[in-house]
């Protein structure tokens, strides 16, 4: 019997001491530490397991089994970003890997990316439960918002992935055409329009098509800012200008100053991102192969490539320049043909023309050279660093904002020093993971797209008017002593009491509903004000206050988005279950208003991790007994607080007692089979063991 089979059997028999003893005898260090990590994992000692996996990765940073096992431990510990980091480094990805990648993005509230990964997992897996997981989550997160991406032919290479991934959450059309009718049809169809490139297409659309109630975004990459397009675009019809780099603001300000002053508040910087799963990371070392991946034209300053290789040849004739790119200007084709021969560089320069398989081309390269005089956010550098290749970057405007300074040169005589510096493949890859991943780009874009102007406020108001009118039919004691509400009020007030001194505090509830929480706060000596847009809510709240003879309590009919209060008039502003009925843009507006009138704000929302809440809501909606209209749940409000410019001090899950009362909504005969998650976890653990051992 093979040693790995013996170890597996010992683990199954929970004879962990014996399993460790055998694992210590494995000759290969990486396999030894990986196996010891697995034994400790199944023993329930995750910290020790993690330490062993880390030892294995120091020896072999690209060992797929170790990366998978290490990521699993990180995921279970709640270190979602780090788990994602190491999962992307796995070269041979199975459905389990994509499933775990989806889990990391779901926990990080990057819903479009989560669905993208779950779809890939469902396509690779023949397990029905994986497909059900994907379909269920897509149904939950899919929006009926229509987004049209408009682009001229030949310029769609940067938008394809974005459109594809966002189609998981939105109704998406990617229209790549110069045909006016197709453009107009897509424009008229859409709620939100994304114009890819601030070029002649943006000029035509913004000047000739009515904006109406649409949200318009336009992305400016690079060359457009060095032409006269900014002056020709009708910026009154653009809601957001997307820039791929912060330094592009300087370019606009320097060369289109009047336009910049008009649009500066509409600018949002969304750095380009690369799909790290596509680029095989490996630890590389210094050498003599220098690659260039670029079209050969004046923008890339290709004459400098020959100066660089000529300079390096004089140091060591083993240096070779490998150029993957086609000539776009005849003058450079002529110059290269002449100068390479004239300078005796024929053995040191290899021209490959246009290369389709860049992965294969870069396999044996030690460096990637970039000599551009102007860039937005160049993919050739990002893709090289994602592979662990050291870039040599000429100091174009913005380079020092985008890249580590020790990779940047001003003059070619500085390049040998850059080459001699420590070669750190893992650092280059990590830099990309931390700054320029496709995941981070998608998350920012999702926030920028948001939703079209909401048209459901009237419907929402009628829903709540009807609800509060219904509640007025109840006697006050029954309303206040409702077990579910009473349990949650107790937990919420205890939370407030933990962080604040409630006695004497001025507290505003923005969306007071039935006003019952005023009882708890008033009895603790707080000065409470409740506002609500529904007059029925205000009347009901006043009845509650009157019944209990509450002091220092008042209620007003008021819009929570536009209050009449002074700045910082209240010590605490809070609401519970209010922002969940709005799209992101409206939530951000409400958070800003709450932060304006209060020193501290507290927001309560349903937790996405509560399976009881989700199941009870689903069944109530199916049976027509859900009375709360459109309602969302969240894993975190961190992103929305950041968009509102509000510092998030603390997040906590409460409601463990009140959650149980949702069970009364569940009719056992309506519960769908809930085995999938258990089966999936069992299979994943089994696969982990097989992969690890």
Wavefront OBJ file of the C-alpha trace (Angstrom):
o trace
v 0.000 0.000 0.000
v 1.366 3.426 -0.974
v 2.298 5.734 1.885
v -0.333 8.292 0.860
v -3.066 5.657 0.964
v -1.882 4.589 4.419
v -1.951 8.189 5.624
v -5.437 8.682 4.208
v -6.645 5.550 5.956
v -5.129 6.711 9.258
v -6.920 10.051 8.901
v -10.226 8.298 8.222
v -9.664 6.261 11.397
v -8.762 9.476 13.252
v -5.362 8.052 14.123
v -3.675 11.419 13.583
v -0.470 10.554 15.452
v 0.160 7.647 13.118
v -0.676 9.816 10.085
v 1.841 12.458 11.202
v 4.505 9.861 11.833
v 4.151 8.543 8.290
v 3.985 12.023 6.799
v 7.302 12.955 8.390
v 8.936 10.210 6.323
v 7.966 11.707 2.950
v 11.175 12.663 1.134
v 9.861 15.588 -0.916
v 9.749 18.613 1.395
v 6.798 20.258 -0.324
v 4.743 17.062 -0.219
v 5.766 16.433 3.368
v 4.627 19.834 4.628
v 1.474 19.712 2.507
v 0.552 16.304 3.912
v 1.269 17.382 7.481
v -0.946 20.411 6.857
v -3.766 18.155 5.719
v -3.404 15.865 8.751
v -3.568 18.838 11.115
v -6.530 20.249 9.175
v -8.574 17.077 9.649
v -7.499 16.984 13.268
v -9.173 20.391 13.639
v -5.911 22.263 14.213
v -6.203 24.893 11.503
v -3.482 27.243 12.762
v -0.902 24.446 12.640
v -2.253 23.329 9.254
v -1.841 26.860 7.906
v 1.751 27.019 9.157
v 2.628 23.787 7.340
v 1.032 24.981 4.090
v 3.012 28.216 4.350
v 6.242 26.213 4.744
v 5.339 24.215 1.640
v 4.674 27.376 -0.371
v 8.022 28.865 0.585
v 9.635 25.871 -1.091
v 7.255 25.725 -4.082
v 5.036 28.830 -4.430
v 3.136 27.386 -7.422
v 2.184 23.938 -6.155
v -1.504 23.671 -7.075
v -2.482 21.254 -4.291
v -0.822 23.353 -1.595
v -2.372 26.550 -2.976
v -5.817 24.930 -2.883
v -5.429 23.582 0.652
v -3.955 26.825 1.961
v -6.765 28.842 0.353
v -9.370 26.584 1.927
v -7.979 27.229 5.396
v -7.868 30.992 4.749
v -11.451 30.925 3.474
v -12.690 29.083 6.540
v -10.864 31.586 8.769
v -12.675 34.467 7.069
v -9.546 35.805 5.309
v -11.424 36.132 2.036
v -9.048 38.414 0.133
v -6.029 36.280 0.942
v -7.926 33.121 0.011
v -8.764 34.730 -3.341
v -5.113 35.718 -3.861
v -3.808 32.163 -3.647
v -6.718 30.614 -5.529
v -5.912 32.795 -8.552
v -2.381 31.371 -8.557
v -3.621 27.813 -9.117
v -2.778 26.950 -12.712
v -5.055 23.959 -13.303
v -8.415 25.163 -12.035
v -11.235 22.728 -11.308
v -14.865 23.548 -10.542
v -14.024 23.436 -6.824
v -11.502 26.235 -7.307
v -14.009 28.425 -9.145
v -16.624 27.655 -6.499
v -14.252 28.838 -3.780
v -13.346 31.917 -5.828
v -17.066 32.667 -6.014
v -17.328 32.272 -2.235
v -14.533 34.802 -1.685
v -16.200 37.379 -3.912
v -19.611 36.811 -2.349
v -18.143 37.465 1.072
v -16.353 40.561 -0.270
v -19.698 41.806 -1.654
v -18.449 41.661 -5.251
v -21.611 40.054 -6.549
v -21.002 40.172 -10.311
v -17.625 38.464 -9.901
v -19.133 35.911 -7.516
v -21.756 34.965 -10.095
v -19.106 34.862 -12.828
v -17.089 32.308 -10.858
v -20.136 30.272 -9.853
v -21.123 30.076 -13.529
v -17.671 28.768 -14.450
v -17.902 26.226 -11.628
v -21.364 25.090 -12.755
v -20.121 24.679 -16.336
v -17.228 22.459 -15.223
v -19.170 20.452 -12.637
v -21.629 17.673 -13.301
v -23.038 17.996 -9.785
v -26.598 19.410 -9.939
v -26.153 21.199 -6.613
v -23.487 23.481 -8.094
v -25.773 24.510 -10.926
v -28.612 25.069 -8.437
v -26.336 27.264 -6.312
v -25.462 29.424 -9.319
v -29.035 29.715 -10.574
v -30.380 30.486 -7.105
v -27.875 33.277 -6.453
v -28.291 34.715 -9.946
v -32.037 34.854 -9.414
v -31.461 36.650 -6.137
v -28.986 39.255 -7.420
v -30.092 39.763 -11.036
v -31.433 43.250 -11.744
v -33.802 44.251 -14.512
v -31.598 47.264 -15.308
v -30.621 47.418 -19.008
v -27.014 48.399 -19.724
v -25.728 49.050 -23.251
v -21.977 49.124 -23.924
v -21.338 51.029 -27.156
v -18.020 50.811 -28.976
v -16.583 51.326 -32.449
v -15.149 48.279 -34.265
v -11.621 47.259 -33.356
v -11.668 49.042 -29.998
v -13.605 46.560 -27.885
v -10.662 44.568 -26.469
v -10.808 46.326 -23.074
v -14.577 46.075 -22.590
v -15.399 42.460 -23.486
v -14.646 40.944 -20.087
v -16.427 43.760 -18.271
v -19.604 43.406 -20.325
v -19.562 39.626 -19.991
v -19.196 39.665 -16.208
v -21.746 42.430 -15.637
v -24.248 40.453 -17.702
v -24.519 38.195 -14.650
v -26.235 41.033 -12.770
v -27.719 43.284 -15.447
v -29.436 42.958 -18.803
v -26.438 43.724 -21.033
v -25.892 44.459 -24.712
v -22.364 44.897 -26.074
v -22.784 46.702 -29.393
v -19.574 46.996 -31.424
v -20.495 48.764 -34.627
v -20.320 51.939 -36.675
v -23.889 51.407 -37.913
v -26.002 54.342 -36.734
v -29.263 52.408 -36.522
v -27.796 49.688 -34.308
v -26.309 52.307 -32.029
v -29.587 54.224 -31.740
v -31.587 51.041 -31.137
v -29.265 49.954 -28.318
v -29.250 53.459 -26.869
v -33.052 53.655 -26.832
v -33.270 50.170 -25.261
v -30.925 50.937 -22.374
v -31.460 52.451 -18.940
v -27.717 52.956 -18.569
v -25.322 53.652 -21.466
v -21.561 53.087 -21.295
v -19.646 54.753 -24.141
v -16.307 52.982 -24.549
v -13.673 55.589 -25.527
v -14.222 59.345 -25.446
v -13.852 59.581 -29.209
v -16.037 60.398 -32.220
v -18.703 57.946 -31.023
v -19.054 59.860 -27.769
v -19.237 63.128 -29.724
v -22.079 61.826 -31.892
v -24.105 60.234 -29.080
v -23.881 63.089 -26.597
v -24.720 65.743 -29.184
v -27.415 63.997 -31.220
v -29.329 61.607 -28.925
v -31.639 62.829 -26.148
v -30.444 61.937 -22.664
v -33.873 61.656 -21.109
v -33.846 59.641 -17.903
v -30.795 57.595 -18.862
v -27.555 57.373 -16.959
v -24.601 57.966 -19.290
v -21.032 56.930 -18.558
v -18.104 57.612 -20.875
v -14.649 56.052 -20.482
v -11.539 57.958 -21.535
v -8.464 55.761 -21.920
v -5.521 57.796 -23.110
v -5.166 59.105 -26.653
v -8.505 60.933 -26.560
v -7.078 63.447 -24.064
v -4.314 64.342 -26.534
v -6.834 65.218 -29.232
v -9.744 67.684 -29.365
v -12.486 65.212 -28.437
v -13.055 66.664 -24.941
v -14.129 70.000 -26.448
v -16.569 68.307 -28.839
v -18.372 66.042 -26.361
v -21.558 67.429 -24.811
v -20.706 66.839 -21.147
v -24.146 68.013 -20.013
v -25.380 64.632 -21.238
v -22.710 62.633 -19.393
v -23.233 61.666 -15.760
v -19.834 60.080 -15.116
v -16.479 60.297 -16.876
v -14.431 57.167 -16.210
v -10.653 57.636 -16.315
v -8.308 54.628 -16.290
v -5.611 56.445 -14.326
v -5.365 59.335 -11.898
v -2.719 61.155 -13.928
v -5.186 61.500 -16.812
v -6.855 64.196 -14.719
v -3.615 66.175 -14.997
v -3.615 65.755 -18.772
v -7.180 67.038 -19.012
v -6.440 69.914 -16.675
v -3.270 70.915 -18.547
v -4.616 70.732 -22.104
v -8.396 71.059 -21.750
v -8.649 73.358 -18.754
v -12.114 74.805 -19.414
v -13.532 71.358 -20.048
v -11.836 69.977 -16.933
v -13.332 72.685 -14.716
v -16.764 71.795 -16.070
v -16.478 68.034 -15.597
v -14.077 67.530 -12.665
v -16.895 66.606 -10.287
v -18.095 63.935 -12.736
v -14.739 62.150 -12.872
v -14.281 58.694 -11.384
v -10.952 56.875 -11.662
v -11.317 53.160 -12.369
v -7.889 51.580 -12.971
v -7.687 48.832 -15.545
v -7.745 45.322 -14.162
v -6.404 42.015 -15.423
v -7.924 38.581 -15.026
v -5.168 37.019 -12.936
v -6.523 33.545 -13.584
v -5.383 33.803 -17.202
v -1.741 34.420 -16.435
v 0.379 31.520 -15.267
v 2.451 32.776 -12.357
v 5.852 31.264 -11.764
v 8.976 32.294 -9.913
v 11.471 33.611 -12.452
v 15.092 34.682 -12.288
v 17.475 37.182 -13.911
v 18.553 36.413 -17.437
v 19.186 37.884 -20.847
v 15.800 37.717 -22.612
v 14.061 41.090 -22.830
v 10.562 41.212 -24.299
v 8.511 43.986 -25.838
v 4.798 43.423 -26.392
v 3.358 46.377 -28.301
v 2.260 47.681 -31.666
v 5.250 49.354 -33.304
v 4.324 53.026 -33.659
v 5.507 56.433 -32.483
v 3.497 56.266 -29.231
v 5.696 53.434 -27.956
v 8.996 55.161 -28.817
v 10.367 51.998 -30.477
v 13.638 53.658 -31.494
v 14.523 53.521 -27.783
v 14.211 49.703 -27.843
v 17.176 49.507 -30.204
v 19.155 51.980 -28.117
v 18.514 49.855 -25.012
v 19.563 46.555 -26.582
v 22.601 48.203 -28.162
v 23.637 49.564 -24.762
v 23.122 46.181 -23.045
v 24.959 44.299 -25.824
v 28.051 46.322 -25.041
v 27.817 45.009 -21.465
v 27.044 41.398 -22.393
v 26.406 40.048 -25.887
v 23.970 37.459 -24.514
v 21.204 40.052 -24.174
v 18.457 39.556 -26.776
v 15.455 41.789 -27.498
v 12.299 39.852 -28.471
v 9.622 42.035 -30.087
v 6.019 40.811 -30.346
v 4.237 43.447 -32.388
v 3.336 44.540 -35.883
v 4.590 47.635 -37.654
v 1.836 50.244 -37.834
v 4.020 52.895 -39.455
v 6.148 52.229 -42.521
v 8.823 54.626 -41.319
v 9.591 52.315 -38.369
v 9.620 49.197 -40.544
v 12.180 50.919 -42.762
v 14.181 52.250 -39.799
v 14.338 48.865 -38.008
v 15.442 47.054 -41.179
v 18.219 49.564 -41.737
v 19.414 50.217 -38.193
v 19.475 46.609 -36.941
v 21.891 45.703 -39.720
v 23.845 48.945 -39.526
v 24.362 48.637 -35.738
v 25.226 44.929 -35.928
v 22.191 43.930 -33.832
v 20.975 41.079 -36.031
v 21.827 38.461 -33.401
v 20.379 40.575 -30.581
v 16.980 41.579 -31.986
v 14.244 39.127 -32.940
v 11.064 40.393 -34.582
v 8.059 38.067 -34.272
v 5.340 40.225 -35.807
v 1.850 40.040 -34.332
v 1.768 37.230 -31.744
v -1.500 35.610 -30.752
v -0.215 33.350 -27.994
v 1.435 35.850 -25.656
v 1.514 33.278 -22.845
v 3.813 31.066 -24.896
v 5.877 34.034 -26.107
v 6.599 35.230 -22.568
v 7.333 31.791 -21.118
v 11.131 32.168 -21.207
v 11.357 35.946 -20.882
v 13.198 37.560 -17.970
v 12.124 41.181 -18.467
v 9.463 43.230 -20.252
v 10.553 46.614 -21.573
v 8.211 49.627 -21.883
v 9.533 52.873 -23.361
v 6.269 54.703 -24.062
v 6.210 58.471 -23.792
v 2.510 58.475 -22.911
v 0.263 55.819 -21.379
v -3.090 55.556 -19.670
v -2.792 52.258 -17.825
v -0.753 49.826 -19.950
v -1.781 46.176 -19.981
v 1.604 44.905 -21.218
v 3.208 45.863 -17.894
v 0.330 44.505 -15.831
v 0.263 41.180 -17.644
v 4.028 40.773 -17.287
v 3.922 41.410 -13.550
v 0.979 39.009 -13.186
v 3.263 36.307 -14.622
v 6.077 37.216 -12.240
v 8.191 38.949 -14.914
v 10.199 42.013 -13.952
v 9.219 45.137 -15.956
v 11.634 47.880 -17.013
v 9.489 51.014 -17.311
v 10.396 54.359 -18.831
v 9.264 57.268 -16.671
v 6.217 58.499 -18.582
v 3.834 60.974 -16.931
v 2.007 58.952 -14.279
v 4.425 56.020 -14.127
v 5.488 56.740 -10.544
v 1.859 56.825 -9.426
v 1.160 53.453 -11.019
v 4.289 51.355 -10.442
v 6.976 50.764 -7.795
v 9.727 53.347 -8.317
v 12.493 50.734 -8.307
v 11.148 49.460 -11.646
v 11.281 52.874 -13.385
v 14.153 54.481 -15.331
v 14.680 57.951 -16.794
v 17.687 57.211 -19.018
v 18.840 53.980 -20.614
v 22.120 53.973 -18.679
v 20.024 53.318 -15.546
v 18.682 50.008 -16.913
v 21.681 47.834 -15.904
v 21.164 48.957 -12.308
v 17.451 48.035 -12.503
v 18.421 44.627 -13.853
v 20.957 44.045 -11.057
v 18.436 44.800 -8.320
v 16.766 41.884 -6.562
v 14.439 39.887 -8.812
v 11.148 39.351 -6.917
v 8.504 37.491 -8.937
v 6.167 37.065 -5.963
v 6.272 40.806 -5.237
v 5.383 41.686 -8.824
v 2.419 39.305 -8.773
v 1.301 40.516 -5.342
v 1.430 44.108 -6.537
v -1.050 43.243 -9.257
v -3.291 41.332 -6.858
v -3.328 44.248 -4.430
v -3.889 46.998 -6.977
v -5.018 46.036 -10.469
v -7.133 42.896 -10.489
v -10.200 42.431 -12.643
v -12.112 41.841 -9.395
v -11.315 45.303 -8.049
v -12.131 46.892 -11.411
v -15.511 45.145 -11.614
v -16.410 46.110 -8.067
v -15.670 49.788 -8.716
v -17.518 49.722 -12.043
v -20.567 48.084 -10.461
v -20.663 50.941 -7.986
v -20.211 53.527 -10.724
v -22.978 52.029 -12.853
v -25.347 51.804 -9.903
v -28.947 52.003 -11.002
v -30.998 54.286 -13.225
v -33.076 56.948 -11.499
v -35.500 55.060 -9.293
v -39.152 54.981 -10.287
v -40.457 52.960 -7.356
v -40.648 55.504 -4.559
v -44.390 56.012 -4.991
v -44.995 52.279 -4.908
v -42.826 51.930 -1.812
v -44.656 54.707 -0.045
v -48.018 53.110 -0.723
v -46.719 49.765 0.559
v -45.690 51.342 3.845
v -48.772 53.545 4.183
v -50.899 50.419 3.853
v -48.761 48.558 6.385
v -48.871 51.278 9.043
v -52.575 51.798 8.433
v -53.051 48.092 9.065
v -51.014 48.270 12.275
v -53.257 51.028 13.645
v -55.986 48.374 13.834
v -53.962 46.451 16.436
v -54.142 47.360 20.106
v -50.988 49.070 21.257
v -49.953 46.409 23.763
v -50.132 43.640 21.162
v -48.055 45.732 18.768
v -45.390 46.549 21.339
v -45.219 43.080 22.860
v -44.887 41.260 19.548
v -42.149 38.715 20.440
v -40.138 39.203 17.266
v -40.029 42.978 17.534
v -39.481 42.949 21.280
v -36.509 40.564 21.014
v -34.846 42.597 18.277
v -35.435 45.940 20.041
v -33.754 44.546 23.108
v -30.697 43.388 21.154
v -30.445 46.637 19.190
v -30.763 48.911 22.226
v -28.197 46.814 24.092
v -25.854 47.347 21.148
v -26.382 51.125 21.303
v -25.909 51.044 25.061
v -22.587 49.249 24.585
v -21.119 52.038 22.432
v -22.941 55.172 23.634
v -24.175 56.840 26.793
v -27.864 56.989 25.977
v -28.955 59.148 28.908
v -29.172 62.741 27.722
v -28.280 61.855 24.126
v -30.174 63.450 21.265
v -31.242 60.592 18.996
v -32.939 60.686 15.597
v -34.568 57.659 13.987
v -34.751 58.287 10.228
v -37.657 56.023 9.304
v -39.383 55.359 12.611
v -42.097 52.993 11.368
v -44.254 52.070 14.382
v -42.053 54.117 16.716
v -41.920 51.324 19.300
v -38.173 51.677 19.892
v -38.879 55.129 21.334
v -40.118 53.313 24.465
v -36.748 51.701 25.142
v -34.754 54.863 24.402
v -37.023 57.215 26.338
v -36.855 55.028 29.441
v -33.052 55.242 29.254
v -33.179 59.031 29.398
v -32.554 59.791 25.721
v -34.145 62.681 23.816
v -35.746 60.877 20.888
v -37.045 62.245 17.575
v -38.640 59.983 14.985
v -39.305 60.952 11.366
v -41.018 59.073 8.574
v -42.301 59.952 5.114
v -45.580 58.174 5.891
v -48.182 60.177 7.812
v -49.783 56.884 8.927
v -46.458 55.907 10.491
v -46.221 59.213 12.348
v -49.792 58.896 13.682
v -49.177 55.316 14.818
v -45.922 56.315 16.551
v -47.674 59.169 18.367
v -50.309 56.718 19.659
v -47.561 54.464 21.028
v -45.846 57.399 22.768
v -49.142 58.637 24.198
v -50.152 55.182 25.472
v -46.921 54.833 27.445
v -46.798 58.515 28.421
v -43.289 58.886 27.071
v -41.280 62.016 27.830
v -38.765 63.734 25.574
v -40.213 62.032 22.487
v -41.470 63.669 19.281
v -42.483 62.535 15.790
v -42.571 64.441 12.505
v -43.521 63.660 8.919
v -40.327 64.225 6.974
v -38.318 62.835 4.060
v -35.186 61.095 5.353
v -33.301 62.144 2.225
v -33.969 65.838 2.831
v -34.372 66.668 6.492
v -34.678 70.170 7.890
v -32.275 69.608 10.780
v -29.023 71.485 11.350
v -25.598 69.965 10.866
v -24.683 67.624 13.755
v -27.930 68.429 15.557
v -28.090 64.871 16.921
v -25.611 62.705 18.781
v -26.893 59.539 17.126
v -28.905 59.035 13.929
v -30.091 55.518 13.193
v -32.574 53.417 11.282
v -33.396 49.737 11.089
v -34.609 48.036 7.948
v -34.966 51.299 6.009
v -32.075 51.543 3.530
v -32.758 47.953 2.445
v -35.677 49.184 0.341
v -33.481 51.335 -1.947
v -30.828 50.923 -4.620
v -27.194 51.820 -3.870
v -27.364 55.429 -5.069
v -30.290 56.236 -2.813
v -28.682 54.455 0.132
v -25.563 56.584 -0.293
v -27.721 59.733 -0.344
v -29.465 58.723 2.868
v -26.182 57.854 4.601
v -24.801 61.267 3.645
v -27.866 63.001 5.069
v -27.738 60.929 8.271
v -24.042 61.764 8.651
v -24.756 65.450 8.065
v -27.249 65.784 10.910
v -25.644 63.278 13.310
v -22.283 62.833 15.009
v -22.609 59.054 14.733
v -24.873 56.953 12.545
v -26.082 53.379 13.096
v -27.753 51.343 10.354
v -29.482 47.984 10.724
v -30.042 45.710 7.699
v -30.852 42.014 7.167
v -27.718 39.851 7.076
v -27.117 37.907 3.856
v -25.680 35.026 5.838
v -28.991 34.333 7.601
v -30.451 31.290 5.884
v -33.568 31.480 8.070
v -34.284 35.030 6.871
v -33.702 34.156 3.221
v -35.803 31.025 3.297
v -38.688 32.656 5.152
v -38.636 35.626 2.770
v -38.587 33.354 -0.297
v -41.520 31.285 0.941
v -43.483 34.384 1.981
v -42.990 35.906 -1.455
v -44.048 32.684 -3.170
v -47.207 32.466 -1.051
v -48.036 36.185 -1.345
v -47.627 36.875 2.386
v -44.534 39.089 2.169
v -45.710 42.545 3.249
v -42.470 44.553 3.041
v -42.183 45.078 -0.723
v -38.712 45.365 -2.289
v -36.108 44.459 0.357
v -32.400 43.661 0.132
v -29.948 41.971 2.456
v -26.213 42.594 2.871
v -23.025 40.943 4.032
v -21.488 44.352 4.684
v -22.216 48.060 4.206
v -18.536 48.970 4.053
v -18.546 49.922 0.348
v -21.650 52.058 0.663
v -20.241 53.872 3.688
v -17.068 54.562 1.692
v -19.089 55.949 -1.221
v -20.945 58.206 1.192
v -17.665 59.446 2.647
v -18.543 58.055 6.061
v -15.917 56.223 8.117
v -17.128 52.779 9.161
v -16.086 52.183 12.770
v -17.729 48.840 13.523
v -19.874 46.094 11.993
v -21.609 43.424 14.038
v -24.187 40.690 13.489
v -27.075 40.764 15.966
v -30.585 39.324 15.947
v -29.821 35.746 16.971
v -32.931 35.682 19.167
v -35.317 37.545 16.893
v -34.165 35.538 13.841
v -35.891 32.436 15.183
v -39.280 34.118 14.929
v -38.968 34.126 11.120
v -39.496 30.379 11.310
v -43.211 30.969 11.811
v -43.356 32.040 8.145
v -42.050 28.670 6.973
v -44.489 25.941 6.058
v -42.389 22.735 6.151
v -44.226 21.338 3.116
v -42.925 24.258 1.035
v -39.260 23.920 1.963
v -37.086 22.967 -0.997
v -34.466 20.255 -0.617
v -31.638 21.818 1.388
v -29.022 19.099 0.877
v -26.880 20.845 -1.765
v -24.653 22.821 0.581
v -23.916 19.806 2.767
v -23.158 17.573 -0.201
v -20.982 20.214 -1.779
v -18.960 20.677 1.394
v -18.489 16.924 1.839
v -17.339 16.547 -1.755
v -15.001 19.495 -1.468
v -13.375 18.076 1.662
v -12.963 14.719 -0.026
v -11.434 16.374 -3.093
v -9.150 18.406 -0.844
v -7.860 15.256 0.747
v -7.311 13.631 -2.636
v -5.610 16.736 -4.001
v -3.500 17.226 -0.893
v -2.409 13.631 -0.534
l 1 2 3 4 5 6 7 8 9 10 11 12 13 14 15 16 17 18 19 20 21 22 23 24 25 26 27 28 29 30 31 32 33 34 35 36 37 38 39 40 41 42 43 44 45 46 47 48 49 50 51 52 53 54 55 56 57 58 59 60 61 62 63 64 65 66 67 68 69 70 71 72 73 74 75 76 77 78 79 80 81 82 83 84 85 86 87 88 89 90 91 92 93 94 95 96 97 98 99 100 101 102 103 104 105 106 107 108 109 110 111 112 113 114 115 116 117 118 119 120 121 122 123 124 125 126 127 128 129 130 131 132 133 134 135 136 137 138 139 140 141 142 143 144 145 146 147 148 149 150 151 152 153 154 155 156 157 158 159 160 161 162 163 164 165 166 167 168 169 170 171 172 173 174 175 176 177 178 179 180 181 182 183 184 185 186 187 188 189 190 191 192 193 194 195 196 197 198 199 200 201 202 203 204 205 206 207 208 209 210 211 212 213 214 215 216 217 218 219 220 221 222 223 224 225 226 227 228 229 230 231 232 233 234 235 236 237 238 239 240 241 242 243 244 245 246 247 248 249 250 251 252 253 254 255 256 257 258 259 260 261 262 263 264 265 266 267 268 269 270 271 272 273 274 275 276 277 278 279 280 281 282 283 284 285 286 287 288 289 290 291 292 293 294 295 296 297 298 299 300 301 302 303 304 305 306 307 308 309 310 311 312 313 314 315 316 317 318 319 320 321 322 323 324 325 326 327 328 329 330 331 332 333 334 335 336 337 338 339 340 341 342 343 344 345 346 347 348 349 350 351 352 353 354 355 356 357 358 359 360 361 362 363 364 365 366 367 368 369 370 371 372 373 374 375 376 377 378 379 380 381 382 383 384 385 386 387 388 389 390 391 392 393 394 395 396 397 398 399 400 401 402 403 404 405 406 407 408 409 410 411 412 413 414 415 416 417 418 419 420 421 422 423 424 425 426 427 428 429 430 431 432 433 434 435 436 437 438 439 440 441 442 443 444 445 446 447 448 449 450 451 452 453 454 455 456 457 458 459 460 461 462 463 464 465 466 467 468 469 470 471 472 473 474 475 476 477 478 479 480 481 482 483 484 485 486 487 488 489 490 491 492 493 494 495 496 497 498 499 500 501 502 503 504 505 506 507 508 509 510 511 512 513 514 515 516 517 518 519 520 521 522 523 524 525 526 527 528 529 530 531 532 533 534 535 536 537 538 539 540 541 542 543 544 545 546 547 548 549 550 551 552 553 554 555 556 557 558 559 560 561 562 563 564 565 566 567 568 569 570 571 572 573 574 575 576 577 578 579 580 581 582 583 584 585 586 587 588 589 590 591 592 593 594 595 596 597 598 599 600 601 602 603 604 605 606 607 608 609 610 611 612 613 614 615 616 617 618 619 620 621 622 623 624 625 626 627 628 629 630 631 632 633 634 635 636 637 638 639 640 641 642 643 644 645 646 647 648 649 650 651 652 653 654 655 656 657 658 659 660 661 662 663 664 665 666 667 668 669 670 671 672 673 674 675 676 677 678 679 680 681 682 683 684 685 686 687 688 689 690 691 692 693
